[in-house]
Amino acid sequence: MPVPDTQENMMKCICMTCPTHNQCMKEKMEGFFCAKGKATCEFEKVSCVCATCPIYSEFSLGDSFYCEMGAAQ
């Protein structure tokens, strides 16, 4: 299910706490990948916190690493 790109949903986002979220993503203020799309930064997959995000359960998401995959469909 697509995640609406709203301020309310963005405030629930936990991408910035993810071990994979790196300095480049911080500098470019990238996050909320399940709604906005994949990261433009190069990164190493460390681990994923998507399944612990309130957006994940609210929108019945089933994937992870949206920073690599892009927005939820």
N, CA, C and O atoms as a GROMACS GRO file, in nm:
protein
  292
    1MET      N    1   0.085  -0.119   0.000
    1MET     CA    2   0.000   0.000   0.000
    1MET      C    3   0.089   0.124   0.000
    1MET      O    4   0.180   0.133   0.083
    2PRO      N    5   0.067   0.219  -0.088
    2PRO     CA    6   0.146   0.343  -0.088
    2PRO      C    7   0.130   0.419   0.043
    2PRO      O    8   0.022   0.426   0.101
    3VAL      N    9   0.239   0.476   0.088
    3VAL     CA   10   0.239   0.556   0.210
    3VAL      C   11   0.226   0.702   0.169
    3VAL      O   12   0.310   0.754   0.095
    4PRO      N   13   0.121   0.771   0.215
    4PRO     CA   14   0.105   0.912   0.181
    4PRO      C   15   0.221   0.997   0.234
    4PRO      O   16   0.261   0.984   0.350
    5ASP      N   17   0.274   1.081   0.149
    5ASP     CA   18   0.385   1.169   0.184
    5ASP      C   19   0.328   1.294   0.253
    5ASP      O   20   0.315   1.400   0.192
    6THR      N   21   0.295   1.277   0.381
    6THR     CA   22   0.236   1.386   0.458
    6THR      C   23   0.328   1.423   0.574
    6THR      O   24   0.410   1.342   0.617
    7GLN      N   25   0.313   1.543   0.625
    7GLN     CA   26   0.390   1.588   0.741
    7GLN      C   27   0.360   1.498   0.861
    7GLN      O   28   0.451   1.463   0.936
    8GLU      N   29   0.236   1.462   0.879
    8GLU     CA   30   0.196   1.375   0.991
    8GLU      C   31   0.270   1.241   0.985
    8GLU      O   32   0.323   1.196   1.086
    9ASN      N   33   0.273   1.179   0.868
    9ASN     CA   34   0.343   1.052   0.854
    9ASN      C   35   0.494   1.070   0.868
    9ASN      O   36   0.560   0.986   0.929
   10MET      N   37   0.548   1.179   0.814
   10MET     CA   38   0.691   1.204   0.823
   10MET      C   39   0.734   1.217   0.969
   10MET      O   40   0.845   1.178   1.004
   11MET      N   41   0.649   1.272   1.053
   11MET     CA   42   0.683   1.289   1.194
   11MET      C   43   0.693   1.154   1.266
   11MET      O   44   0.755   1.146   1.372
   12LYS      N   45   0.633   1.049   1.210
   12LYS     CA   46   0.640   0.915   1.268
   12LYS      C   47   0.763   0.838   1.219
   12LYS      O   48   0.796   0.733   1.274
   13CYS      N   49   0.829   0.889   1.119
   13CYS     CA   50   0.941   0.821   1.054
   13CYS      C   51   1.057   0.799   1.152
   13CYS      O   52   1.091   0.887   1.231
   14ILE      N   53   1.116   0.678   1.145
   14ILE     CA   54   1.230   0.646   1.230
   14ILE      C   55   1.357   0.618   1.148
   14ILE      O   56   1.454   0.564   1.202
   15CYS      N   57   1.357   0.654   1.022
   15CYS     CA   58   1.474   0.627   0.936
   15CYS      C   59   1.604   0.679   0.997
   15CYS      O   60   1.709   0.615   0.984
   16MET      N   61   1.599   0.794   1.063
   16MET     CA   62   1.720   0.854   1.117
   16MET      C   63   1.782   0.771   1.229
   16MET      O   64   1.898   0.793   1.264
   17THR      N   65   1.707   0.677   1.286
   17THR     CA   66   1.760   0.591   1.393
   17THR      C   67   1.814   0.460   1.338
   17THR      O   68   1.867   0.378   1.413
   18CYS      N   69   1.801   0.438   1.210
   18CYS     CA   70   1.842   0.313   1.147
   18CYS      C   71   1.995   0.306   1.137
   18CYS      O   72   2.058   0.404   1.098
   19PRO      N   73   2.055   0.192   1.172
   19PRO     CA   74   2.200   0.176   1.158
   19PRO      C   75   2.251   0.193   1.014
   19PRO      O   76   2.368   0.226   0.994
   20THR      N   77   2.166   0.173   0.915
   20THR     CA   78   2.204   0.190   0.776
   20THR      C   79   2.204   0.338   0.735
   20THR      O   80   2.273   0.375   0.640
   21HIS      N   81   2.128   0.421   0.805
   21HIS     CA   82   2.119   0.565   0.775
   21HIS      C   83   2.256   0.628   0.803
   21HIS      O   84   2.299   0.632   0.919
   22ASN      N   85   2.323   0.676   0.700
   22ASN     CA   86   2.461   0.722   0.714
   22ASN      C   87   2.474   0.874   0.711
   22ASN      O   88   2.375   0.947   0.703
   23GLN      N   89   2.597   0.920   0.717
   23GLN     CA   90   2.625   1.064   0.722
   23GLN      C   91   2.575   1.135   0.596
   23GLN      O   92   2.521   1.245   0.605
   24CYS      N   93   2.592   1.074   0.481
   24CYS     CA   94   2.543   1.135   0.357
   24CYS      C   95   2.393   1.157   0.364
   24CYS      O   96   2.343   1.264   0.328
   25MET      N   97   2.320   1.057   0.410
   25MET     CA   98   2.175   1.069   0.422
   25MET      C   99   2.138   1.179   0.521
   25MET      O  100   2.042   1.254   0.499
   26LYS      N  101   2.214   1.189   0.630
   26LYS     CA  102   2.190   1.295   0.729
   26LYS      C  103   2.211   1.432   0.666
   26LYS      O  104   2.128   1.522   0.680
   27GLU      N  105   2.325   1.448   0.596
   27GLU     CA  106   2.358   1.576   0.534
   27GLU      C  107   2.255   1.618   0.429
   27GLU      O  108   2.224   1.736   0.415
   28LYS      N  109   2.202   1.521   0.355
   28LYS     CA  110   2.102   1.551   0.252
   28LYS      C  111   1.959   1.548   0.308
   28LYS      O  112   1.862   1.568   0.235
   29MET      N  113   1.948   1.522   0.440
   29MET     CA  114   1.819   1.515   0.508
   29MET      C  115   1.727   1.415   0.440
   29MET      O  116   1.608   1.441   0.420
   30GLU      N  117   1.784   1.300   0.404
   30GLU     CA  118   1.707   1.194   0.339
   30GLU      C  119   1.648   1.100   0.444
   30GLU      O  120   1.712   1.069   0.545
   31GLY      N  121   1.528   1.058   0.421
   31GLY     CA  122   1.458   0.966   0.508
   31GLY      C  123   1.318   0.946   0.454
   31GLY      O  124   1.288   0.984   0.341
   32PHE      N  125   1.232   0.888   0.536
   32PHE     CA  126   1.092   0.862   0.498
   32PHE      C  127   1.088   0.792   0.362
   32PHE      O  128   1.005   0.822   0.276
   33PHE      N  129   1.180   0.697   0.347
   33PHE     CA  130   1.200   0.629   0.219
   33PHE      C  131   1.077   0.552   0.171
   33PHE      O  132   1.055   0.540   0.051
   34CYS      N  133   0.997   0.499   0.265
   34CYS     CA  134   0.879   0.421   0.223
   34CYS      C  135   0.777   0.508   0.150
   34CYS      O  136   0.692   0.455   0.078
   35ALA      N  137   0.785   0.641   0.166
   35ALA     CA  138   0.695   0.733   0.096
   35ALA      C  139   0.767   0.811  -0.014
   35ALA      O  140   0.712   0.833  -0.122
   36LYS      N  141   0.891   0.853   0.014
   36LYS     CA  142   0.961   0.943  -0.077
   36LYS      C  143   1.045   0.872  -0.183
   36LYS      O  144   1.077   0.932  -0.286
   37GLY      N  145   1.080   0.746  -0.161
   37GLY     CA  146   1.162   0.675  -0.257
   37GLY      C  147   1.300   0.646  -0.204
   37GLY      O  148   1.334   0.685  -0.092
   38LYS      N  149   1.381   0.578  -0.285
   38LYS     CA  150   1.510   0.532  -0.237
   38LYS      C  151   1.611   0.644  -0.220
   38LYS      O  152   1.597   0.753  -0.275
   39ALA      N  153   1.714   0.613  -0.144
   39ALA     CA  154   1.820   0.709  -0.113
   39ALA      C  155   1.902   0.742  -0.238
   39ALA      O  156   1.918   0.658  -0.326
   40THR      N  157   1.952   0.862  -0.243
   40THR     CA  158   2.043   0.902  -0.350
   40THR      C  159   2.187   0.877  -0.307
   40THR      O  160   2.277   0.876  -0.391
   41CYS      N  161   2.208   0.857  -0.179
   41CYS     CA  162   2.341   0.833  -0.124
   41CYS      C  163   2.381   0.687  -0.142
   41CYS      O  164   2.296   0.598  -0.144
   42GLU      N  165   2.510   0.664  -0.154
   42GLU     CA  166   2.560   0.527  -0.149
   42GLU      C  167   2.564   0.488  -0.002
   42GLU      O  168   2.589   0.571   0.084
   43PHE      N  169   2.538   0.360   0.026
   43PHE     CA  170   2.539   0.315   0.165
   43PHE      C  171   2.565   0.166   0.173
   43PHE      O  172   2.548   0.092   0.075
   44GLU      N  173   2.604   0.125   0.290
   44GLU     CA  174   2.623  -0.016   0.319
   44GLU      C  175   2.504  -0.062   0.403
   44GLU      O  176   2.471   0.002   0.502
   45LYS      N  177   2.441  -0.171   0.364
   45LYS     CA  178   2.330  -0.225   0.442
   45LYS      C  179   2.386  -0.283   0.571
   45LYS      O  180   2.461  -0.381   0.569
   46VAL      N  181   2.351  -0.222   0.684
   46VAL     CA  182   2.399  -0.265   0.813
   46VAL      C  183   2.292  -0.350   0.880
   46VAL      O  184   2.310  -0.469   0.904
   47SER      N  185   2.182  -0.288   0.910
   47SER     CA  186   2.062  -0.358   0.959
   47SER      C  187   1.944  -0.266   0.933
   47SER      O  188   1.962  -0.151   0.893
   48CYS      N  189   1.825  -0.316   0.956
   48CYS     CA  190   1.704  -0.244   0.917
   48CYS      C  191   1.607  -0.235   1.034
   48CYS      O  192   1.586  -0.332   1.106
   49VAL      N  193   1.548  -0.117   1.052
   49VAL     CA  194   1.450  -0.097   1.159
   49VAL      C  195   1.310  -0.076   1.104
   49VAL      O  196   1.218  -0.042   1.179
   50CYS      N  197   1.291  -0.095   0.974
   50CYS     CA  198   1.161  -0.069   0.912
   50CYS      C  199   1.046  -0.138   0.987
   50CYS      O  200   0.941  -0.077   1.009
   51ALA      N  201   1.065  -0.262   1.025
   51ALA     CA  202   0.958  -0.339   1.088
   51ALA      C  203   0.917  -0.285   1.224
   51ALA      O  204   0.811  -0.321   1.276
   52THR      N  205   0.998  -0.198   1.284
   52THR     CA  206   0.964  -0.139   1.414
   52THR      C  207   0.901   0.000   1.401
   52THR      O  208   0.863   0.061   1.500
   53CYS      N  209   0.890   0.048   1.279
   53CYS     CA  210   0.835   0.182   1.253
   53CYS      C  211   0.682   0.181   1.260
   53CYS      O  212   0.619   0.089   1.209
   54PRO      N  213   0.622   0.283   1.322
   54PRO     CA  214   0.476   0.290   1.326
   54PRO      C  215   0.412   0.295   1.188
   54PRO      O  216   0.301   0.244   1.169
   55ILE      N  217   0.479   0.355   1.092
   55ILE     CA  218   0.427   0.362   0.955
   55ILE      C  219   0.418   0.221   0.896
   55ILE      O  220   0.322   0.189   0.825
   56TYR      N  221   0.516   0.137   0.926
   56TYR     CA  222   0.523   0.000   0.875
   56TYR      C  223   0.396  -0.077   0.911
   56TYR      O  224   0.335  -0.140   0.825
   57SER      N  225   0.358  -0.072   1.038
   57SER     CA  226   0.238  -0.147   1.080
   57SER      C  227   0.110  -0.076   1.037
   57SER      O  228   0.013  -0.142   0.997
   58GLU      N  229   0.109   0.055   1.044
   58GLU     CA  230  -0.012   0.131   1.007
   58GLU      C  231  -0.053   0.107   0.863
   58GLU      O  232  -0.172   0.102   0.833
   59PHE      N  233   0.044   0.092   0.774
   59PHE     CA  234   0.014   0.076   0.632
   59PHE      C  235   0.039  -0.067   0.583
   59PHE      O  236   0.045  -0.092   0.463
   60SER      N  237   0.053  -0.159   0.678
   60SER     CA  238   0.070  -0.302   0.648
   60SER      C  239   0.181  -0.327   0.545
   60SER      O  240   0.164  -0.401   0.449
   61LEU      N  241   0.295  -0.263   0.570
   61LEU     CA  242   0.409  -0.281   0.481
   61LEU      C  243   0.471  -0.417   0.507
   61LEU      O  244   0.462  -0.469   0.618
   62GLY      N  245   0.533  -0.475   0.408
   62GLY     CA  246   0.588  -0.607   0.423
   62GLY      C  247   0.734  -0.618   0.384
   62GLY      O  248   0.796  -0.723   0.404
   63ASP      N  249   0.790  -0.514   0.329
   63ASP     CA  250   0.929  -0.518   0.285
   63ASP      C  251   1.017  -0.444   0.384
   63ASP      O  252   0.970  -0.398   0.488
   64SER      N  253   1.143  -0.433   0.351
   64SER     CA  254   1.236  -0.358   0.433
   64SER      C  255   1.339  -0.293   0.342
   64SER      O  256   1.336  -0.311   0.220
   65PHE      N  257   1.429  -0.219   0.400
   65PHE     CA  258   1.532  -0.146   0.325
   65PHE      C  259   1.470  -0.061   0.214
   65PHE      O  260   1.512  -0.070   0.099
   66TYR      N  261   1.371   0.020   0.250
   66TYR     CA  262   1.311   0.111   0.152
   66TYR      C  263   1.413   0.212   0.100
   66TYR      O  264   1.395   0.269  -0.008
   67CYS      N  265   1.520   0.234   0.176
   67CYS     CA  266   1.626   0.322   0.129
   67CYS      C  267   1.690   0.267   0.002
   67CYS      O  268   1.743   0.343  -0.079
   68GLU      N  269   1.685   0.136  -0.015
   68GLU     CA  270   1.740   0.072  -0.134
   68GLU      C  271   1.632   0.040  -0.238
   68GLU      O  272   1.654   0.053  -0.358
   69MET      N  273   1.516  -0.001  -0.190
   69MET     CA  274   1.408  -0.047  -0.279
   69MET      C  275   1.324   0.066  -0.337
   69MET      O  276   1.278   0.058  -0.450
   70GLY      N  277   1.305   0.172  -0.259
   70GLY     CA  278   1.219   0.279  -0.302
   70GLY      C  279   1.086   0.278  -0.228
   70GLY      O  280   1.068   0.198  -0.136
   71ALA      N  281   0.996   0.362  -0.267
   71ALA     CA  282   0.868   0.379  -0.197
   71ALA      C  283   0.786   0.251  -0.199
   71ALA      O  284   0.792   0.171  -0.293
   72ALA      N  285   0.709   0.234  -0.093
   72ALA     CA  286   0.619   0.120  -0.083
   72ALA      C  287   0.510   0.129  -0.190
   72ALA      O  288   0.464   0.238  -0.223
   73GLN      N  289   0.471   0.017  -0.241
   73GLN     CA  290   0.368   0.015  -0.346
   73GLN      C  291   0.236  -0.032  -0.294
   73GLN      O  292   0.139  -0.040  -0.370
   0.00000   0.00000   0.00000
